Amino acid sequence: MTRFVDLRSDTVTQPTDEMRSAMAAAVVGDDGYGEDPTINELEHAFAHLVGKESAVFVPSGVMANQMAIRVLTSPGDLVATGAHHHVVGYEMGASARNASIQFATISDGSGVMDLTELEDALDAEFDHQPRVTAVSLENTHMYAGGVPLNAAELSRLVAAGAGRPVHLDGARLFNAAIATGEEPATLAASATTVMACLSKGLCAPAGSLLAGPREVIDRARIERKRLGGTMRQAGFLAAAGLVALSSMRDRLREDHVRACVLADAFAERFPESAYDPGRCRTNVVAFDHPRARDIVSELASLGVHGGTLAPRRARFVTHAGITDADLEYAVETVHSFQLSS
Ligand SMILES: Cc1ncc(COP(=O)(O)O)c(C=O)c1O
């Protein structure tokens, strides 16, 4: 049988046996009425973990980002954010459609937004440009290669916002917590709202959470309804989410170790990419190469599946479904395959 080492994304993870048991046993109710005890428990647990007053369970990370932008802005506003952030490039223009906002995009190639550029974007209203009313951050920074930001870096960016509300897209916040050694609440402290995904490295089948001040989350619940995201007896999913939060965070470090081995292999095999494997600190390996699409498709034909983030940028992501044997095979394949001419 052809090998299938699936490094396309950490979203391909399967729920664990513990999750499946918890799902089967979950007590559920209608979350539209706030009557699903398992969802209520999950929202409470997440709010506590990220140090916020309140949280809301949603189907996806994109929906959580969209709800945050809708509650923190008004139509016509500018939101300052990284040029390569998920909310800009990978949500199908949703913020323009859902919130009628524009983005002021800031250079973020290193994974951290350029502070001077951010300050200038915020200052530009004095030059008759639209006022930036909110800032959106991302941790880990997916496009840059899962770059984790520590609390000091985040606080500097938030401080530049001079009191404007800040949303933190923490799809992989728990990876950032492992990599920086800082608590999720410490990383989220300076942000107004924070989103995290349960369905990526934490292996839950679906679901994300958005947390923040109670009044903001109450309004976000209305936006969830408007977007069609109220899921009724979704305590079955929340039960898996509770296992994700309690049992799956620590194991993310295994994904980070495996990603770094892969990063070394790609850096050695493609020195022309100038990829520094030292940049790999979490579970994402991303590098530029003029033939990124060929690399991805030719490796896939040999059973090592990744993806591209842009025409000349390849990405490979480790997760709980990748064993040491898979990693060994992937590394050997990266070293041995010949890129067609
Ligand atoms: C940084 C980031 N934000 C948001 C999302 C969206 O999450 P979802 O796929 O659950 O909508 C992703 C998904 O990959 C992501 O990488």
The ligand as a Gaussian input file, in Angstrom:
#p B3LYP/6-31G(d) Opt

LIG

0 1
 C       -4.033000      31.199000      12.259000
 C       -5.373000      30.614000      11.948000
 N       -6.458000      31.299000      12.278000
 C       -7.693000      30.830000      12.027000
 C       -7.868000      29.603000      11.440000
 C       -9.265000      29.127000      11.122000
 O       -9.657000      27.998000      11.825000
 P      -10.827000      27.052000      11.251000
 O      -10.224000      26.195000      10.224000
 O      -11.279000      26.308000      12.482000
 O      -11.902000      27.924000      10.731000
 C       -6.760000      28.854000      11.052000
 C       -6.942000      27.552000      10.374000
 O       -6.088000      26.888000       9.920000
 C       -5.464000      29.372000      11.319000
 O       -4.361000      28.713000      10.946000

